[in-house]
Amino acid sequence: MTIETYFPTPELSPFIQSYKVIETPAEVVNHVLPETSPVMVFRLSGQVSVNHNGGTNVLEPFVVSGLRKSGRAMQYHSGTINILVVFREGGIAPFIREPLHELSDTSIAMNCLDGFRDTGLLEEQLAEQPSHLARIALIERFLLSRVSGRTPDNMVLVAIQKIHNAGGQLRIRELAASLHVSQDAFEKRFRRVAGLSAKQFAYIVKMKSVIEKGRSGQTLAQIALDAGYFDQPHFNKDFKLFTGLTPTEFFKSPVFW
């Protein structure tokens, strides 16, 4: 598997972090951990399957993958080429008319989304482009035609930054109060823009911080304590839910490195 990274134009940089072109000459299974922003995927060739609950689902060529609370295994068939649009946190909301939490724990075909039902022509045009740079430029024009002056939700972006600053460990009631909004109004707005509840989003941030500390060589006992776990079994249970492996198995596994 090879991965090339490209960066958006200034017009789209407030929304998009990067583009990744993933090519898999041979079949490979990639274990993907939960992230804090949805991803838009344009498959140029091949096939991608998701192993879930003991079954295998083949993904559509163009999909939007919502936020997830647990990891999953992605099987890339030989000859598969994908272009991923990696959005900034909260950055996909101006492009998607549906509330983002409706996309959680799923990958939905792009042509099932309001405003993205005319992707057939784009699929043909992408196949005709001479290079990945030309394909990304085409995708950018496609996305710019749909953002139409809308901007990211600053209140939700501030909330996301506060969650990161706290390492995912904060009370949502206090977070809402710090933004001078009721908890109910805050929760509804956050889910619609970020794709999960603030509590679930904070959980992902916390577990990603746990993994980062584990990779830096800190002991699991200290990591668990720093993350607010006062008994190891509870920590192990949450860790396995998030990654699919126990902490010991995870940090010995090369597929996550």
N, C-alpha and C positions, 0 to 999 in steps of 0.2 A: 504494500500500500504506500502510495506517495501522496503527500499533501503540499499544495502550493497556496500561499496566502497573498491576497490582493486587498487593497484598501479603497474605500469609497471616495467619490468626488466630494468637494466641500458641501454641495447641496444636500447630500445624503448622509454625511458624516454625523449629524446630530442624532440620526436614527440607527445607523448601521456601523457596527464595529469593524467587520471585515468580510471578505469573501474567501471561501476555501474551496479549492478544486481538489477532489479526492479521486484518485485513479487506483484501481485494483486489478493488476494484470492477472493475478491468480486468486482463487476463492479464499476468503478470509472471514473470520468471525471477530468483530470488534465489540468489546464491552464498553457501553456508554453510560456514564454517570449522569445523574440529574444536573441540569444547569439552571440558571436564573433568568434566562431569556429564551423565547421561542426561536426556532430556526426554520427558514424557508428553503426547500430543497428542489433543485431542478436536475432531474436525472437525464443525462444525454444518451447513455447506452447501458446495457446490462440489466441487472435485476438486484433489488435489495429486499431481504426478508427480515422480519422481526420475530424472534422467539419469545413467546409470551404465554404464560399459564399452560405450558406443555404443548402449545400449538405453534404453527408458523403462519404468519400473515405476510403476503407479498404487498409491498407498498406501491402506490400509484406513481407515475413518472414525476408529477409535480405535487408536492405536499407541503403543508405547514405542520410542523411538529410542536405541540404545546408543551408546557412545563410538566414535569413528572416528579413524583416523590420517591421513586426507586429506580435503580439501574435496569438496563435491558441489554440483551445480546443482539447485535445487528450482523446479519450474514450478507456479505457482499459477494456476488457471483463474479467469476472471472470476466474481465472486459468491462467492468462497470465504471462509469465516470459520472460523478455528481458535482454540481456546483452548489455550495451551501451559502446562503445569506445569513450571516451571524449578526443578529440585531443587538443593539445595546439594550440594557434593561429598561423596559417600558417603551422601547423604540418602535416596536411593531404596531402598537395600538393605532397610530394615525392611518395605517394602511388597511386595517381589518375592521369592518363595520360591526361584526359580532363581538359581544363581550368576550374578552380573552379567556376567562375561566371556563367557558364552554368548550375550549380546545384542550383543557388539561387532561393529561394521561392518554392522549391519543395523537395519531397522525392523520390529518384529514386531507383528502384530495383538494387541491387548490380551486378546482372548478366547482366545488360544492360551496364555496364561500361567496357571499354577496359582493359583487364588484370584481370577481376574478373568474367569471364564467366563460370568458373569451380567450382561454389560454391555448387553444388549438393552433392558432396562427403563430403564436410565440414559439411553440414547440417546433414548428416547421422552420421558422427563421433561425432558431438556435442551431439546428442541424446544418444550416447552410453557411454558418460563419467560419472563417478560416483559422481562428485562434481563440484561446480562452479569453484573452483580453477583449476581443471583439464580442464574445458572448456575454461577458460581464457588462460591457457598455450597453448592449441590447437590454439586458436585465435591468440596468439602471434607468434607462428610458422608460421601460415598462413600469417600474415602481414610481418614478417621478410623475407619471401621468395619473397616478392614483392617490398621491399624498395631498395635492391641491391646497397648499397653504396651511394645512393643519400642523400643529406643533406638539411635542411631547408634553405630558401633564406634569408641570413643575412640582406640584404638591406631592405626587406619587414619587417623583425622582428624589425629592428631599427625604421622603420616608425611606426609600431604598438605601440612600446613603447613610442614614442614621442606623439602619439595620446592619449594614456592613461595618460601620464604626463600632458597633456593639458586638461584633462577631456573631450576630444572630441571637444574642441573649438579651432580650429586653421584653418588657410587658407591652402588649399592643394597646392597652388602655392608656398607658403613659405616653406611648408614641403618638396616639391620636390627640391627646391633650396638648402635647408639645407643638402640634400643628394647628391648634385652635379649631378643632372640628370634632363633632361627636364620634364615638367609636363606631356606631352603626353606619353613619354616612361615610366615614373613612374606609371601613371594611368593604363596602359596596364599590366605592371608587377604586380602591386598590385592586380588588379582584378583577374588575373590568379592564384595567390598564396593564397590570403586571401578570395576570394569568393564574394566580393562586391567591389564597387568603394571605394576609400579612404573616400570620402564624406559620403557615406552611412554607412561605417564602423564607422566613427567618430560619426555619429548620434546615432548609437546603444550605443557606449561608453558614450555619453552625457546623453542619456535617462536612462541608468543603473545607472549613477551617481546621476541623479535626484531621482530615486527610493530609492537609498541607503540613500540619505539625508532626503527624506520623512519619511523613517522608523526610522530615528534617532530623529525625532520629530521637525525638522525645519519647519517653516511656508511655505505654498505653495507659497505665494507672494515672499518671499526671495529666495526660490529655483528657481522659474521662472526667477527672476532677475539675479541670479548667473549664470544661464544657458544661458543668453543672450536674454531672452524674455522680451520685453518692454510693452507687452499688454497681459493680462490674457487670452483672447479668443484664441490667437495664441498658447499659451502654452497648454491650455486645448485641442485644436484640435490635436496637435502633440502627447500629452500624450495619448489621446484616440486611435489614430492611432496605437501607439506602444503597448498598453496594452489591448485595447478593452473596457476600462472603463474610466470614468472621474477620475481625481485625487481623489476626495472625495470618489467615489465608490470604487476605487482601494484600498485605505488605510484602508477601513472598511471591505474589503473582506478577509475571512480567507483562500481562495483557493490559494492565492499568498504568503502565509507566511510559 
